[in-house]
């Protein structure tokens, strides 16, 4: 996911730092930062003869983003976003319950 900073007039801001939940990211020349937000999709542990893993259909988390300017030309600002990620199997890309040769995957709401 990309996060960017713009002024109130819509101009791109490409100096400074974005702080997302305590982690600092430096803006590139296009005013963007590429980030990966970790989500906990696991619903329950593995059980049974074959490995059976339960995953949530969707997981949401609230993130606080702060812009820390490197010059006095811009003002500091903050925003909160709610990020939601849908489950997608890392092996085959399916979004529904299915089986693999090494076990089963169940999607619960």
N, C-alpha and C positions, 0 to 999 in steps of 0.2 A: 504494500500500500504506500502511496506517496502522499506526503503532507507538505503544504506550501504556505508561504506568508505573502500577503499583499497589503498595500496601504488602503485607506478608505476610498481613494480615488481609483483603485484597481491596479496601481503600478506594482511590479514585482520587487520584492525585497530579497536581496541575495547576500546580505551580510548579517552576521549574528548567529545565535544558537537557539535551537528548539529544545526544550526540556520536556520530556514525556515521562511522567511518573518517576522522576529522579534521574533518568538517563539523558545525557546530553548528545545532541546530533548537530553537526555543522551544516548549514545551508550550502547548496552548490550554486553555481553561477546562474541557474534558472530559478532559484528561490525554492527548491524542492528538497525533501529528505525522503529517502526510501527506508521504510521501517517495516519490521515484522513484529506483530503484536502476539505474544504467546497466549493461547487460549487453552483452558482445561476442558477437554471434551469427554473425558472418561466419566462414566456414570457409576460403574461398579467394577470390581476386580474380575479376574479370570476364574472360571470354575468348570467342573465336569471333566470327562475323559479327554475330549478334545478341548483345545483352548477356546473359550467363549468370552468375548469381550463386549461389553455394553457401552455404547456411546450416546451422548445427547444429540438430538437432531440439530439443535442450534445452541450456541453459547454466546452470552453477551457480557461485556465488561465496560465499566466507565473509566475513561482516561482523562487526565488533566494535562493540557498542553500549554506551555508557557514560552513566549518569545522573549529572549534576552538580547537586546540590541548591542552591537559592538561599537556603535557611534551614537552621538547625541542627536543625530538627524532623525532617528525613529524613536517611538515610545514603546515601552514594554507592554505586553498584553497577555491575556490568558483566555483559554476557552476549554470547555468540557465537551467531550464527544462520547457517545455510546456506540461502541463497535460490536457488531454482531457477525458471527461467522457460522456458516452452515457446514455440517459434517460432509466430508468427501473422503472416500477411501484412498489412502496413499498408494496402494498397489494398483487398483484398477479404475479408480475415479467414480465408482458408484456411490449414490447417496441414499440407498435403501439397504435393508438387511439382506445379507448374502453370505455365502460360504466360500472359503478358499481351501486349498489342500491341507493347510496347517491348522484350520479352525473355522469358527463361525463369528460373524460380526452382526450384532443386533443394534438397531437404532431405536431408541425410546424417546418419547417426547417429554 
